Amino acid sequence: MSIAILLKRALPGARTSVAAHIKRGERITGAIQRQFKIGEPYQWQAKHVRWVLEVWSRENSPGTRYDYWRTARALASVLGHWPDWEPHLRGPWCRRGAGGRKPKLAQPRKPAPAPRPI
């Protein structure tokens, strides 16, 4: 399945930010394919994504590594692995500290309120 399809479904927000996530997701996918010969994101394990964050992106600036971590977090969430993978994907690439807003990942839609009787 295409990374673009997965991320478009999962990420709310402006087209440019979603497009940036898609580009980073495609780069992550390419790196994992070259290193581990795994074609489908559903076959990924936390160790593959950790390798991308730890080894493959080591030459990037801290801000860029953080952006890759955000995309990896979104991908793990889309694949249904985020709660399990979260401890394995911690590292110097993710910002630490108190504060900040919750990640903007797709949330289930709330049902429409029932019409009030007249």
C-alpha positions as a Markdown table, in Angstrom:
| # | Residue | x | y | z |
|---|---|---|---|---|
| 1 | Met | 0.0 | 0.0 | 0.0 |
| 2 | Ser | 1.2 | 3.5 | -0.8 |
| 3 | Ile | 2.6 | 5.6 | 2.0 |
| 4 | Ala | 0.8 | 8.6 | 0.5 |
| 5 | Ile | -2.6 | 6.9 | 0.8 |
| 6 | Leu | -1.9 | 5.9 | 4.4 |
| 7 | Leu | -0.8 | 9.3 | 5.5 |
| 8 | Lys | -3.5 | 11.3 | 3.6 |
| 9 | Arg | -6.1 | 9.3 | 5.5 |
| 10 | Ala | -4.4 | 9.8 | 8.9 |
| 11 | Leu | -3.2 | 13.4 | 8.9 |
| 12 | Pro | -5.4 | 16.4 | 9.2 |
| 13 | Gly | -4.1 | 19.8 | 8.3 |
| 14 | Ala | -2.9 | 21.9 | 5.5 |
| 15 | Arg | -2.0 | 20.3 | 2.2 |
| 16 | Thr | 1.6 | 21.5 | 2.4 |
| 17 | Ser | 2.2 | 19.9 | 5.8 |
| 18 | Val | 0.6 | 16.6 | 4.7 |
| 19 | Ala | 2.7 | 16.7 | 1.5 |
| 20 | Ala | 5.9 | 17.2 | 3.6 |
| 21 | His | 4.9 | 14.1 | 5.7 |
| 22 | Ile | 4.3 | 12.1 | 2.6 |
| 23 | Lys | 7.8 | 13.0 | 1.2 |
| 24 | Arg | 9.4 | 12.0 | 4.4 |
| 25 | Gly | 7.3 | 8.9 | 4.6 |
| 26 | Glu | 8.5 | 7.9 | 1.1 |
| 27 | Arg | 12.1 | 8.5 | 2.1 |
| 28 | Ile | 11.7 | 6.4 | 5.2 |
| 29 | Thr | 10.1 | 3.6 | 3.1 |
| 30 | Gly | 12.9 | 3.8 | 0.5 |
| 31 | Ala | 15.5 | 3.5 | 3.3 |
| 32 | Ile | 13.8 | 0.5 | 4.9 |
| 33 | Gln | 13.4 | -1.2 | 1.5 |
| 34 | Arg | 17.1 | -0.8 | 0.7 |
| 35 | Gln | 18.4 | -1.8 | 4.1 |
| 36 | Phe | 16.0 | -4.6 | 5.1 |
| 37 | Lys | 14.3 | -5.6 | 1.7 |
| 38 | Ile | 10.9 | -5.0 | 3.2 |
| 39 | Gly | 8.4 | -3.6 | 0.7 |
| 40 | Glu | 5.2 | -3.2 | 2.7 |
| 41 | Pro | 4.8 | -0.9 | 5.6 |
| 42 | Tyr | 2.6 | -3.5 | 7.3 |
| 43 | Gln | 5.7 | -5.7 | 7.6 |
| 44 | Trp | 7.7 | -3.1 | 9.4 |
| 45 | Gln | 8.8 | -3.6 | 13.0 |
| 46 | Ala | 9.8 | -1.0 | 15.6 |
| 47 | Lys | 13.5 | -2.0 | 15.0 |
| 48 | His | 13.2 | -0.9 | 11.3 |
| 49 | Val | 11.8 | 2.5 | 12.1 |
| 50 | Arg | 14.3 | 2.9 | 15.0 |
| 51 | Trp | 17.1 | 2.2 | 12.5 |
| 52 | Val | 15.9 | 5.0 | 10.3 |
| 53 | Leu | 15.8 | 7.4 | 13.2 |
| 54 | Glu | 19.0 | 6.3 | 14.8 |
| 55 | Val | 21.4 | 5.4 | 11.9 |
| 56 | Trp | 19.9 | 6.6 | 8.6 |
| 57 | Ser | 19.1 | 10.1 | 9.7 |
| 58 | Arg | 22.2 | 10.7 | 11.9 |
| 59 | Glu | 23.7 | 13.2 | 9.5 |
| 60 | Asn | 20.6 | 15.4 | 9.6 |
| 61 | Ser | 20.1 | 18.4 | 11.8 |
| 62 | Pro | 18.1 | 17.9 | 15.1 |
| 63 | Gly | 15.1 | 19.7 | 13.6 |
| 64 | Thr | 15.0 | 17.4 | 10.6 |
| 65 | Arg | 15.4 | 14.3 | 12.7 |
| 66 | Tyr | 12.5 | 15.6 | 14.8 |
| 67 | Asp | 10.4 | 15.9 | 11.6 |
| 68 | Tyr | 11.3 | 12.3 | 10.6 |
| 69 | Trp | 10.3 | 11.2 | 14.1 |
| 70 | Arg | 6.9 | 13.0 | 13.7 |
| 71 | Thr | 6.3 | 11.2 | 10.4 |
| 72 | Ala | 7.4 | 7.9 | 11.9 |
| 73 | Arg | 4.9 | 8.5 | 14.8 |
| 74 | Ala | 2.2 | 9.2 | 12.3 |
| 75 | Leu | 3.0 | 6.1 | 10.3 |
| 76 | Ala | 3.1 | 3.9 | 13.5 |
| 77 | Ser | -0.3 | 5.4 | 14.4 |
| 78 | Val | -1.8 | 4.6 | 11.0 |
| 79 | Leu | -0.5 | 1.1 | 11.2 |
| 80 | Gly | -1.9 | 0.6 | 14.6 |
| 81 | His | 1.4 | 0.2 | 16.4 |
| 82 | Trp | 2.0 | 3.5 | 18.1 |
| 83 | Pro | 1.2 | 2.5 | 21.7 |
| 84 | Asp | 3.5 | -0.5 | 21.4 |
| 85 | Trp | 6.3 | 1.2 | 19.5 |
| 86 | Glu | 6.4 | 4.5 | 21.4 |
| 87 | Pro | 8.9 | 3.4 | 24.0 |
| 88 | His | 11.2 | 1.9 | 21.3 |
| 89 | Leu | 11.2 | 5.1 | 19.2 |
| 90 | Arg | 12.3 | 7.4 | 22.0 |
| 91 | Gly | 15.7 | 9.0 | 21.5 |
| 92 | Pro | 17.5 | 12.3 | 21.0 |
| 93 | Trp | 15.5 | 13.0 | 17.9 |
| 94 | Cys | 12.2 | 13.5 | 19.8 |
| 95 | Arg | 11.7 | 16.6 | 21.9 |
| 96 | Arg | 11.4 | 16.1 | 25.6 |
| 97 | Gly | 10.0 | 18.2 | 28.3 |
| 98 | Ala | 6.6 | 19.3 | 29.6 |
| 99 | Gly | 4.1 | 21.2 | 27.5 |
| 100 | Gly | 3.3 | 21.1 | 23.9 |
| 101 | Arg | 0.1 | 20.1 | 22.3 |
| 102 | Lys | -1.1 | 16.7 | 21.6 |
| 103 | Pro | -0.2 | 15.1 | 18.2 |
| 104 | Lys | -2.7 | 15.9 | 15.5 |
| 105 | Leu | -3.4 | 12.4 | 14.4 |
| 106 | Ala | -6.8 | 11.5 | 12.9 |
| 107 | Gln | -9.3 | 11.0 | 15.7 |
| 108 | Pro | -12.5 | 9.1 | 15.3 |
| 109 | Arg | -15.3 | 11.4 | 14.3 |
| 110 | Lys | -17.8 | 12.2 | 17.0 |
| 111 | Pro | -21.4 | 11.2 | 16.2 |
| 112 | Ala | -23.7 | 14.1 | 15.3 |
| 113 | Pro | -25.9 | 15.2 | 18.1 |
| 114 | Ala | -29.4 | 13.8 | 18.1 |
| 115 | Pro | -32.0 | 16.2 | 17.1 |
| 116 | Arg | -33.9 | 17.8 | 19.9 |
| 117 | Pro | -37.6 | 17.1 | 20.2 |
| 118 | Ile | -39.8 | 20.1 | 19.4 |
